[in-house]
């Protein structure tokens, strides 16, 4: 393919010849040869304003926009100027070259747009033909321009938040953590930093200022005492709220699970191996409500499948098995503590449906009395946890917020890390997460078809 003129729309560049060549990686690329227009200002010395002479000529290659799956590269000569008065030298300016990169401005902007749309660096590099480090540099600069002040400080929150959410997540391998604080109404990340101690919260408070925090009413968090103490010290008007998810998770892990293990050990010690084996794989049954178990049995009787079959891969369909309620009743008969577990689950769910703090406080106190009367170490531990976090628990009746959104952010953080096969550069990773929280998710985007009546 020789001498095909391609309209580049690049100021100062005129295409004279185009060849289809192979890159070192084996991809097709248009080699667009042309001339760079010499401007009158190019030969004026910026130091002494004297006239400069052409000192030498250099060949330049700039990556340009791709045509479908075919890459393109500009090839032209640019001049080097020399000032005889002050002996200053400089290269001819290329108005369409991206600053700091061997590519055109249209390709640079196209790369930024692809990255802003949520594509991974690897995909963007494959589309544009740029190296992974080049794509990362472009993305890093894009994120700094958008979310930092001079690249050294995060921007202030875009709006006044009413409710906040805070949680920590694990960084890399080992005991390294980072804290993320979000606006619970928009889901936007407001602060992300290393550590999970009070100092991280104090840094956030200093970043946004006490005046801004005066507009915040409550914050949802897990049972991290450092977070609670930090806000109580600096912003006592902000109410810490412990949501249903974290309380139930604590109960399932520290009480129901431990009681089940203790009962298995007791039955084995008494020689009742059959009863001990009946408790195996019973975690789901003990953690589920009675209504859920009934629904599962009804679905199984209705012929619902647990997993679809496949003719292509020779897989038989797996139907759901009934008997959840029967097995639940047998487990309850083994030990009265299992009945107590079920009772506490129901009362806890009922308490979190309350919309009055006084009413919810009475329900939680009744629940605590039940735990105390069992004289079981695991229930007493749950009693102490409720007692230590009592105010934050009953605050849920007034502030109907949950940590669901912040847990969703944690899941998104894991997804971003997996998509990028890990990010050793924490600054870049944090900015990627910061940017991701501000992207709106459209489950079923509209069709891009052109209407037929046009």
C-alpha positions in Angstrom: 0.0 0.0 0.0 2.0 2.9 -1.3 1.4 6.6 -1.4 -2.1 6.8 0.2 -2.6 10.2 1.8 -4.4 9.9 5.1 -6.0 13.0 6.6 -4.3 13.5 10.0 -5.8 16.9 11.0 -2.5 17.6 12.7 -1.5 21.2 12.6 1.8 21.7 10.7 2.0 18.2 9.3 1.4 17.1 5.7 1.3 13.5 4.7 3.3 12.6 1.6 3.5 8.8 1.7 1.9 5.9 3.6 3.3 2.4 3.9 1.8 -0.7 5.6 4.6 -2.2 7.7 5.1 -4.8 10.5 6.1 -3.7 14.0 8.6 -5.7 16.1 5.7 -7.4 17.9 4.2 -8.5 14.5 1.3 -6.1 14.4 0.3 -4.2 11.2 1.0 -0.4 11.3 0.6 2.5 8.9 3.9 4.3 8.6 2.7 7.8 7.7 5.6 9.8 6.2 5.3 13.5 5.9 6.8 17.0 6.4 6.7 19.3 9.4 5.9 22.9 8.6 8.6 25.4 9.8 7.1 28.4 11.7 8.7 31.8 11.7 8.9 31.8 15.5 10.9 28.5 15.5 14.1 30.3 14.4 13.9 33.1 17.0 16.2 32.5 20.0 14.2 32.5 23.3 17.2 33.9 25.2 18.5 36.8 23.1 15.8 37.1 20.5 18.4 36.7 17.8 17.9 34.8 14.6 18.9 31.1 14.8 20.3 29.0 12.0 19.5 25.4 11.1 22.2 23.3 12.7 21.1 19.7 12.0 18.2 17.5 11.0 16.7 14.6 13.0 14.2 11.9 12.1 11.3 11.7 14.5 8.7 9.0 15.0 5.5 9.6 16.9 2.8 7.0 17.6 -0.6 8.1 16.3 -4.2 7.0 16.5 -5.0 3.4 15.3 -7.2 2.6 12.3 -9.3 -0.3 13.6 -6.8 -2.9 14.7 -4.0 -1.4 12.7 -1.6 0.9 14.4 -0.1 4.1 12.9 3.1 6.1 13.3 4.1 9.4 12.0 7.6 9.8 10.5 9.0 13.2 9.7 12.2 15.3 10.0 12.5 18.1 12.5 15.2 20.8 12.6 17.8 21.7 15.3 18.5 25.4 15.6 21.7 27.1 16.7 22.0 30.8 17.8 25.4 32.3 16.8 24.9 35.1 19.3 24.4 33.3 22.6 25.2 29.7 21.3 21.8 28.4 22.5 20.5 25.3 20.7 16.9 24.0 20.5 14.8 21.6 18.6 12.0 22.6 16.3 8.7 22.6 18.2 6.1 19.9 17.3 2.7 21.4 18.1 0.8 18.1 17.9 3.2 16.1 20.2 2.1 15.2 23.7 4.3 16.7 26.4 6.8 14.1 27.7 5.7 11.3 25.3 6.6 10.1 21.8 3.0 10.2 20.6 0.5 12.7 19.2 -1.9 14.7 21.3 -4.9 12.9 19.7 -3.5 9.5 20.7 -2.7 10.8 24.2 -6.3 12.1 24.7 -7.7 8.9 23.2 -5.7 6.8 25.7 -6.9 9.0 28.6 -10.5 8.6 27.4 -10.2 4.8 27.3 -8.7 4.7 30.8 -11.5 7.0 32.1 -14.1 4.6 30.7 -12.8 1.9 33.1 -10.6 -0.2 30.7 -7.6 -1.9 32.3 -4.1 -0.8 31.4 -3.4 -4.0 29.6 -6.5 -3.6 27.3 -5.7 0.0 26.6 -2.1 -0.9 25.7 -3.3 -3.5 23.3 -5.7 -1.1 21.6 -3.3 1.8 21.3 0.0 -0.1 20.9 1.6 1.7 23.8 3.7 0.1 26.5 2.4 -0.7 29.9 4.6 1.9 31.7 3.5 4.6 29.2 -0.2 3.8 29.8 0.4 3.8 33.5 2.1 7.2 33.4 -0.7 8.7 31.3 -3.3 7.3 33.7 -1.4 8.5 36.8 -1.3 12.0 35.4 -5.0 11.9 34.6 -5.9 10.8 38.1 -3.6 13.4 39.7 -5.1 16.2 37.5 -8.6 15.1 38.6 -8.3 14.2 42.2 -5.2 16.0 43.6 -4.0 19.5 44.2 -0.6 19.8 42.5 -0.2 16.0 42.8 0.6 16.2 46.5 -2.8 16.5 48.3 -6.2 15.0 47.8 -9.1 17.3 46.7 -11.7 18.4 49.2 -15.1 16.6 49.2 -17.3 17.8 46.3 -20.4 18.1 48.6 -21.4 18.2 52.2 -21.9 14.6 53.5 -24.6 13.8 56.0 -23.5 10.2 56.7 -20.0 8.6 56.5 -18.8 5.1 56.3 -15.3 3.8 57.4 -13.6 0.5 57.1 -10.1 -1.0 56.6 -8.9 -3.3 53.9 -5.8 -5.4 53.5 -2.9 -4.3 51.4 -0.7 -6.8 49.6 0.5 -9.7 51.8 1.2 -9.4 55.5 -0.2 -7.1 58.2 -0.4 -4.0 56.1 -3.8 -2.2 56.0 -5.4 1.0 54.6 -8.4 2.9 55.7 -11.2 4.1 53.4 -13.8 6.7 54.3 -16.8 7.3 52.0 -19.9 9.4 51.6 -22.7 6.9 52.4 -25.2 8.7 50.2 -23.2 8.9 47.0 -20.6 6.1 47.6 -17.8 8.5 46.7 -14.5 7.8 48.5 -13.4 10.9 50.5 -10.2 9.6 52.1 -7.9 6.7 51.7 -4.6 6.3 53.5 -2.2 3.7 55.0 -2.8 2.3 58.5 -5.9 1.5 60.6 -5.3 3.5 63.8 -6.5 6.7 65.2 -3.8 8.7 63.4 -5.5 7.9 60.1 -8.8 9.3 61.2 -7.1 12.4 62.7 -5.5 12.9 59.3 -8.9 12.8 57.6 -10.3 15.3 60.1 -7.5 17.7 59.5 -8.0 17.2 55.7 -11.7 18.1 55.6 -11.7 20.5 58.5 -14.0 20.7 61.6 -16.4 23.1 59.9 -17.2 20.5 57.2 -17.5 17.8 59.8 -20.1 19.9 61.7 -22.6 18.9 58.9 -22.0 15.1 59.4 -24.5 13.4 61.7 -23.4 9.8 61.9 -20.8 7.3 60.7 -21.2 3.6 60.1 -18.3 1.3 61.0 -17.3 -2.1 62.2 -16.3 -2.7 65.9 -12.9 -1.0 65.6 -12.5 0.8 68.8 -9.8 3.1 67.4 -12.3 4.6 64.8 -14.9 5.2 67.5 -12.5 6.8 70.0 -11.0 9.1 67.3 -14.4 10.5 66.3 -15.5 10.8 69.9 -12.4 12.8 70.7 -12.4 15.2 67.8 -16.1 15.2 66.7 -18.3 14.1 69.7 -21.5 15.2 67.8 -21.0 12.5 65.2 -22.9 9.3 66.3 -21.1 6.0 65.6 -23.6 3.4 64.3 -23.0 -0.4 64.3 -25.1 -2.0 61.6 -26.9 -5.3 61.6 -24.4 -7.1 59.3 -21.4 -6.8 61.7 -23.4 -7.7 64.8 -24.8 -10.8 63.2 -21.5 -11.8 61.6 -19.9 -11.6 65.1 -22.7 -13.7 66.6 -22.4 -16.4 63.8 -18.6 -16.6 64.1 -18.0 -16.2 67.8 -21.1 -17.8 69.3 -23.0 -20.1 66.9 -19.9 -21.5 65.3 -18.1 -22.1 68.6 -21.2 -23.7 70.3 -21.5 -26.1 67.4 -17.9 -27.1 67.7 -18.2 -27.6 71.5 -21.3 -29.7 71.0 -19.4 -31.9 68.5 -16.6 -32.4 70.9 -19.0 -33.3 73.7 -20.8 -35.9 71.6 -17.6 -37.5 70.4 -16.4 -37.7 74.0 -19.6 -39.4 75.0 -19.3 -41.9 72.1 -22.3 -40.6 70.1 -20.5 -40.5 66.8 -23.7 -40.5 64.7 -25.0 -37.4 66.5 -21.7 -35.6 66.1 -21.6 -36.3 62.4 -25.1 -34.8 62.0 -23.6 -31.5 63.0 -21.1 -31.5 60.2 -21.9 -29.1 57.4 -24.7 -27.6 59.6 -23.3 -24.0 59.6 -25.7 -22.8 57.0 -28.7 -24.2 58.8 -27.7 -22.7 62.1 -27.0 -19.3 60.6 -30.2 -19.2 58.5 -33.7 -18.1 59.7 -36.5 -20.6 59.9 -38.3 -18.8 57.1 -35.3 -19.2 54.8 -35.1 -22.9 55.5 -38.8 -23.3 54.8 -38.4 -21.5 51.5 -35.5 -23.7 50.5 -37.6 -26.8 51.1 -40.4 -25.4 49.0 -38.0 -24.6 46.2 -36.6 -28.1 46.3 -40.1 -29.6 46.2 -40.8 -27.4 43.2 -37.9 -28.9 41.3 -35.5 -26.0 41.5 -32.0 -26.8 40.4 -28.9 -26.2 42.5 -26.8 -26.2 39.3 -27.7 -26.4 35.7 -26.7 -29.3 33.5 -24.6 -29.1 30.3 -24.8 -31.2 27.2 -21.7 -29.5 25.8 -19.5 -30.5 28.8 -21.4 -33.7 29.8 -22.6 -32.4 33.2 -25.8 -33.7 34.9 -28.2 -31.1 36.5 -28.0 -31.0 40.3 -31.4 -30.6 41.9 -31.9 -29.0 45.3 -32.3 -31.4 48.2 -35.2 -31.0 50.6 -35.0 -31.6 54.4 -33.6 -28.3 55.7 -36.4 -28.0 58.3 -36.2 -31.6 59.4 -32.5 -31.3 59.9 -32.9 -28.0 61.7 -35.4 -29.6 64.2 -33.0 -32.5 64.9 -30.2 -30.1 65.6 -32.4 -28.1 68.0 -33.2 -31.3 69.9 -29.5 -32.1 70.6 -28.8 -29.1 72.9 -30.9 -26.3 74.2 -28.2 -23.8 73.4 -29.0 -24.3 69.7 -32.6 -23.2 70.5 -31.1 -20.2 72.3 -29.0 -19.4 69.2 -32.2 -19.4 67.1 -34.0 -17.2 69.6 -31.3 -14.6 69.7 -31.2 -14.5 65.9 -34.9 -13.7 65.8 -34.7 -11.1 68.6 -31.7 -9.4 67.0 -33.5 -9.1 63.7 -36.6 -7.8 65.4 -34.5 -5.2 67.3 -32.9 -3.9 64.2 -36.3 -3.3 62.6 -37.2 -0.9 65.5 -37.3 2.9 64.6 -37.3 4.1 68.2 -34.1 4.0 70.3 -35.9 3.4 73.6 -37.8 0.4 72.1 -34.6 -1.0 70.5 -32.7 -0.6 73.8 -35.3 -2.7 75.6 -35.1 -5.4 73.0 -31.3 -5.5 73.2 -31.4 -5.6 77.0 -33.7 -8.6 76.8 -31.3 -10.3 74.4 -28.4 -9.6 76.7 -30.3 -11.1 79.7 -30.8 -14.3 77.7 -27.1 -14.5 76.9 -26.3 -13.9 80.6 -28.6 -16.6 81.8 -27.1 -19.3 79.6 -23.9 -19.2 81.7 -22.0 -20.2 78.5 -18.7 -18.5 77.8 -19.5 -17.8 74.2 -22.8 -16.2 75.0 -21.2 -14.2 77.8 -18.6 -12.9 75.3 -21.5 -11.8 73.0 -23.1 -10.1 76.0 -19.9 -8.1 76.8 -19.7 -7.0 73.1 -23.3 -5.8 73.1 -22.7 -4.0 76.4 -19.5 -2.3 75.1 -21.1 -1.1 71.9 -24.6 -0.5 73.3 -25.0 3.2 72.3 -23.8 2.6 68.8 -26.1 -0.3 68.3 -29.3 1.4 69.4 -28.4 4.5 67.4 -29.4 2.4 64.3 -33.0 3.1 65.3 -32.4 6.8 64.6 -29.9 6.6 61.8 -31.0 3.9 59.4 -27.6 3.4 57.7 -25.7 0.2 57.1 -22.2 -0.6 56.2 -23.4 -2.3 53.0 -22.0 0.5 50.7 -18.6 0.5 52.4 -18.5 -3.3 52.1 -19.3 -2.9 48.4 -16.3 -0.6 48.1 -14.1 -3.2 49.7 -15.3 -5.7 47.1 -14.6 -3.2 44.3 -11.1 -2.7 45.7 -10.5 -6.5 45.4 -11.9 -6.5 41.9 -9.6 -3.6 40.8 -6.6 -5.4 42.2 -7.4 -8.6 40.5 -8.1 -6.9 37.1 -4.7 -5.2 37.3 -2.9 -8.4 38.6 -1.8 -6.3 41.6 -0.6 -2.8 42.0 2.8 -2.4 43.7 2.5 1.4 43.5 0.1 2.3 46.3 -0.4 5.9 45.2 -1.5 4.7 41.8 -3.7 2.0 43.3 -5.4 4.4 45.7 -6.1 6.9 43.0 -7.6 4.1 40.8 -9.9 3.2 43.7 -10.7 6.8 44.3 -11.7 7.2 40.6 -13.7 4.0 40.5 -16.0 5.1 43.3 -17.1 8.0 41.2 -18.2 5.9 38.2 -21.9 5.4 37.8 -22.9 1.8 37.1 -25.5 1.2 34.5 -26.8 -2.4 34.6 -28.6 -2.4 31.2 -27.3 0.5 29.1 -29.5 1.8 26.3 -29.0 0.7 22.7 -26.7 2.7 20.4 -28.8 1.9 17.3 -29.7 4.8 15.1 -33.6 5.3 15.0 -35.1 4.1 11.7 -37.2 7.2 11.3 -34.1 9.4 10.7 
